[in-house]
Amino acid sequence: MTHARSISADSLGALSQPGTPLLALAAVSFAVCVTKWATRRRTRLALSQLEPWQLRDVGLTPDQASLEASRAFWQS
């Protein structure tokens, strides 16, 4: 499984300087959004495939895991 690297506030702060093209800001915002969606989808898919004993290890019931796994990727 791959892990998403988080972007630090300092990295994004460089984009908010005067003169940064609006298209660049929009592209970064879009990329961040799509990355979050992809991570949610991957995580929920993996959650749906866990065995009951694995769910107990992470403190979830099968019903809780099923509910979370059934949510759409755009829902936080």
N, C-alpha and C positions, 0 to 999 in steps of 0.2 A: 504494500500500500504506500502511496506517496503522501508526503506531508506538504501542505501549503506553507510557504514562507510568508510571514506577515511583513507588511511594509511599515517601517517605523514612521512616526509622526515627523521626524526630521527629514526623511526622504520626501514625504508629501509636502512638507513645508516649502521645499525648494520650488515646487510648482505654483505656489500661491504668491510668488513675487510679481511685482508689476511688470508687465510686458510679456507674461506667459500667454501664448496664444489660447484663445477660448477653445479651439478644437483640441488642443493638447489636454486641457483640463477635462473636457468631455470624454476624450478617449481613455484617460486614466480612470475616471469615474466609472465608465462602462466596463473596463477591464476588472476593476475591483468588484463590481457587482456580479459579473459573470463568474469570477473566481469563487466568490461566496456561494453562489448557486451550485457550482460544480462540487464544491466541498460538501455542502449539505446533501446533495444527491448521493455522493459516494458514501458518506457517513451513514445515511439512512438505509442505503442498500446493504451495507455491512451489518448494521444493526438488525435488519430483518433476517439475516442469515445466522445469527448467534443462537447457540443452544441454550436451553433453560438454565443450565448450571453456569454458563458464561454470563447470562443476564443477572443472575444472583450475585456474581462476583462484582458487577458494576452497580448493583443496587437497584435494578429494575425488575419489574414483573413482566411476564410475557405480554400481558395486556397493555402495559405502558409502552413497551418496545413496539408493539404492533401499531399502536396509535401514532407514535412518533414516526415510524417508518412509512405510514400511509399518508403523511402530510406531503404536500407539494413542495418542490425545491425552493420556490420563491417565498414560502412561508417561514418566518423565523420562529 
